[in-house]
Amino acid sequence: MGPIKHKALINVDLGEAYGNWKCGPDEELIPLIDHANIACGFHAGDPLIMMETVRLCKSHNIKIGAHPGLPDLQGFGRREIKLQPEELTAITIYQVGALKAFLDRENVVLHHVKPHGVLYGMMCRDYEVAVAVMRGIPEGIPVFGLAGTNMEKAANDLGIAFWAEIYGDVKYSTDGMLVIDRKKKPWKLEDVEKHVTQQVTTESVTSVDGSNVHLPVKDYPISICCHSDSPGCLDIIKTTRAVVDKFNQETRRS
């Protein structure tokens, strides 16, 4: 297995504060990333934080995506909730529309949609959930998702452009699915470096049981996700940035 075929980029979930509660060091993270996934109020974020985060990203020329989640502030969108397909479509339209209103005021385009947390995992496992959520994505807007899962299949079936994600601070199971923790656990920086390097250079990852798992990212554009609520997130993203910059330079990815 060879290296990924496109330039490696970095995305981070931002705007996940709420009221006076601060989640991650967004101001310090933004200069290190390429794409921002801004929370839309259901799992985190509120109108003022959304507006401020959009303006902050705009000032650094960061491409902005909507980050819709399940309606679960207390659980941070990392607890499964059963919803009907029409509800899943509606909450996606609602959240993406809210962020797009702030983007329109700043004359910034919506770059992508990336579902959050357990909703993302539900879409990977369940084709009907994936289709229902993607029916809420505006026409012509790409979706970020996990290749080789129902997210990819639903996007292709609905004619939605697909970006393959790999992860800097999330572990994988033996079937190539993500191990989603409600509360993020710390990483050693040397492990982050190995984790990201393996994925971009070999299109594979070492799973939680030690086996080598192929990542079927094919010829899709690639964005590497890191999280602003991971302990030591600033150093994790700096480490990922160093790996990405080295890879892009050595492989002459543009």
Disulfide bonds with the S-S distance in Angstrom:
none
